[in-house]
Amino acid sequence: MQLPHTTLSRSIDEAIRKFSYLLSWIWLLLVAIIVLNVILRYAFGEGRVEFEEIQWHLYSIGFLFGLSYAYVDDAHIRVDVVHSKLDIRTQAWLELYGTLFLLLPFIALILVFGVPFV
């Protein structure tokens, strides 16, 4: 699906792509920390809670920025069987309403309940 773009939307999309590419290396760091923690725990009997905590933080960063990259590249999950049979205008309206009524409330919930933990 090719929706119309503006100069601003293209620059935001490109910034997200570049930032997501840089953050894609976080998965390698995450795997290294997991392997290190497993080696410490089973070979030396010394597990580190700090490593387990950083694993969750790295995973959440990678997952959330991965979602933004998937959305920009139109690789996010949807019911393609129905979506592909609709005309471009209906697809655009579905994207708009999906963002307004599903994505933005989810982001609001994350902000409301997540900020106190931060």
ABEGO torsion letter per residue (X at the ends): XBBBBBAAAAAAAAAAAAAAAAAAAAAAAAAAAAAAAAAAAAAAGBBBAAAAAAAAAAAAAAAAAAAAAAAAAGABBBBAAAAAABBAAAAAAAAAAAAAAAAAAAAAAAAAAAAAAX
